[in-house]
Amino acid sequence: MKKRKILIPMPRSRFYKVVCKNCGAENVIFSHATYPARCKVCGTQVVEPTGGRSKVINAEVVSELG
């Protein structure tokens, strides 16, 4: 299907389930985060915001939600 015929485009952003490398806790983060997200258990920074898609630094992406 051509791009101009799509009435409602699908969003390019996603939610990710990540596992912290320090403590092993699972966290849910947004792919285009504008604020540095931290682990809920140990408090290390998991996401570094950039101009567009955020960079996962101290975690490993387990799955993509939605």
N, C-alpha and C positions, 0 to 999 in steps of 0.2 A: 504494500500500500504506500502511495506517495505521501511525503511528509505534509504537504498542504491539505490533504484530504482527511488527516486525522483531526477530529474536532477537539478532543481533550487529550493532550499529550501526557504520556506517563512520566512521573517524576524520576529524576536521575539520582536522587538521594535515597539512602537506605539506612536501616539500623543494623548494627553488627553486634554479635555476642562475642566478647573477647575474654581471654583468660590472662590474668596478671602473671608475669614471669617471676615476681618475687614471692607472692603468697599463694597463687593458684586460684584465687577467687574469680568468679564469673561476673562480668559487668556488661551492661547494654549501653552502647554508645551510638551517636549519630554520625553518619559519614561526612557531613559538612559542618562539623562543630565549629563554633566561633569562640568558644571559651575552653581553656585547657581542662579536660575531664580528669578526675583522679579516681584511684581505686577506692572502693567503699571500705575495704578492710585495712589495708596498710597505708593508704594515702599517697602512694607514688603516682606521678603523672603518667597517664595512659595515652592521652591524645594531645598532639601538638597542633593547634590550628594554623592553617596556611591561608592563602588567598581564596582557595576554593575547597577542594576535598581535603579533609584533615589527615594528618600523618599519625599512624599508630606507632608508638615508640617503645614502650615497656610492656607490651602485651602481644598475644598471638590471636589472630582472628579465627574463631571456631566455626561460626556459621553466619549467614546473612539472613536477617529476618525480614519478612514481607516481600 
